[in-house]
């Protein structure tokens, strides 16, 4: 799974089916080549480094790359270090 600037985490349809995720809607996304595509969305419980959250996920076809979205990362209190590319704790604020 790649960590990118994607807003939502992207999982494959086959994974969503195995997890029995229910489609909660459809959203349009701009993909890397500039095209606009529509994917179903759902909610999934995602665990990274022992921490888990429920996050919106886009359900894509089998040729689409898996992506870890910034929404999921922020819910987990993580960010991608721009120098190392590793996940690091995010400074959480309540203002």
C-alpha positions in Angstrom: 0.0 0.0 0.0 1.4 3.4 -1.0 1.2 6.5 1.2 0.4 9.5 -1.0 -1.5 12.7 -1.0 -4.8 10.8 -1.6 -7.6 12.0 0.6 -9.2 8.5 1.1 -7.7 5.1 1.6 -8.2 2.9 -1.5 -8.9 -0.8 -1.2 -9.6 -3.4 -3.8 -13.1 -4.6 -4.6 -12.0 -8.2 -3.8 -10.8 -7.1 -0.3 -14.1 -5.2 0.3 -16.1 -8.3 -0.6 -14.0 -10.5 1.7 -14.6 -8.0 4.5 -18.3 -7.8 3.6 -18.2 -4.0 3.5 -21.4 -2.4 2.5 -21.4 0.4 -0.1 -22.5 3.6 1.6 -22.3 5.9 -1.4 -20.3 6.8 -4.5 -17.8 9.6 -4.9 -15.9 11.1 -7.9 -12.1 11.1 -7.7 -9.4 12.6 -9.9 -6.7 10.0 -10.6 -3.0 10.4 -11.5 -3.6 10.8 -15.2 -6.1 13.6 -14.6 -9.2 11.5 -15.5 -12.3 11.6 -13.2 -13.6 8.2 -12.0 -16.4 7.3 -9.7 -15.9 4.6 -7.0 -18.1 3.2 -4.4 -17.2 4.2 -0.8 -17.7 2.4 2.5 -16.3 2.5 6.0 -13.6 0.1 7.3 -11.8 -0.4 10.5 -8.1 0.1 9.8 -5.2 -0.8 12.1 -1.7 0.6 11.7 1.1 0.1 14.3 -1.5 -1.3 16.7 -3.8 1.7 16.6 -7.2 1.4 14.9 -9.9 3.7 13.5 -12.9 3.6 11.3 -12.3 5.5 8.1 -14.0 6.1 4.8 -12.5 3.9 2.0 -12.8 4.0 -1.8 -13.4 0.6 -3.3 -11.6 0.3 -6.6 -11.0 -2.3 -9.3 -8.2 -4.8 -9.2 -5.8 -2.7 -11.3 -5.9 0.4 -9.1 -3.0 0.9 -6.7 -3.8 0.6 -3.0 -3.4 3.9 -1.3 -3.3 5.0 2.4 -5.2 8.2 2.5 -4.4 11.3 4.5 -7.8 11.1 6.2 -7.0 7.7 7.7 -3.6 8.8 8.7 -4.9 11.9 10.5 -7.5 9.8 12.3 -4.7 7.6 13.5 -2.6 10.6 14.6 0.1 9.9 12.0 1.8 11.8 9.2 4.3 10.9 6.5 7.8 12.4 7.2 8.6 14.1 3.9 12.3 13.3 4.3 12.3 9.7 5.3 8.8 8.7 3.9 8.1 6.9 7.2 5.0 7.3 9.4 5.6 9.5 12.4 3.3 10.8 15.2 1.2 13.8 14.2 1.0 16.7 16.7 -2.7 16.6 17.6 -4.4 19.9 18.4 -7.7 20.9 19.8 -8.1 24.6 19.2 
